[in-house]
Amino acid sequence: MLTLSFLVGNLPNLPEQRQYWYRLRADNGEIVQSSEGYTAKASCENGIRAVKANCQPHRFEPFFTAGQYGFNHVAANGEIIGRSE
């Protein structure tokens, strides 16, 4: 089972700019996907809804680059909504 967590913080080099992130975790607690930084909480929540709506096996596209395996999480419209850690 995968779980989503919601994070709020400031960028180290721009402490006045608040950012929102989500992370997708595997059963063992390992982070398997992280979002981009969002400036609006509502945008981050929309991202979480997109991940939940597109969390089927065929939405994960594996890749191998520079000796590393990973995946892109792709929405129904073809947009990448997340990348593996």
N, C-alpha and C positions, 0 to 999 in steps of 0.2 A: 504494500500500500504506500502510495506517495502522499506526502503532506506538504502544505504550503505555509510559509511563515512570512510575516510582514515586518519590514524594518523601516525605521525612520532615522535619519542622521544628517550630518553636515559633511560636505567635502572638506578634506584636510586643508587644501589650498584656498578654499572659498568658504570660510566658516559661516558667513552670513547667508549662504545659499542652502536651504533645506532641501533634502532629496528623499525620495521614497523608493524602496526596492522590495521585491519579493524573492524568495528562494524556494525551490522545490527540493524536498528531501526524500531519500529512500528510507525504507524500513529501518536500516541500520543507523540512521541519523546523518548519513553522508549527504552533503549538498551535491545534487546532480545537475541543477540548472539554476542560474541566477538571472534576474532581469536587468535591464538597463536602469539607470537612475531617472526617476520621474520628478518633475518639479511640482506636480499637483497630485495630491492623494487620490483624487477621483480617477486620474489617468492610470495610476498604479492599480487601483481596484479594477479598472477595465481590463488591464493586463492579466490580473488574476482570473477574472471571468473567462478571458480568452484561453488561458492555459487549461482551466477546468473543462471548457467546452471542447477542447481539442486534445484531450488526454487519451487518445486511442493509439494502439501500437503503430498503425500505418501513418501516423502524423510525426513519427520520429525518423529522421533520415540520417543514417550513420555516415561517417566520413573518416578518412585516415590521412592526416597531414603531418609532415615533419616528424614521423615516427610516433604520432599520438592518435589514438582513436577518440572519437567524439560523436556528437549528434547535433543536428539542428531540429528544433521543434517547430513544425510548420503548420500554420492555420489552413483552413479550407480554401482561403483565397490565395494561397501560395506564399503569404508573408511569413518570414521567420519571426516567431514570437519568443524564441529563447534558444540559447546555445548551452551545451554542456560545459561543466567546469573543467 
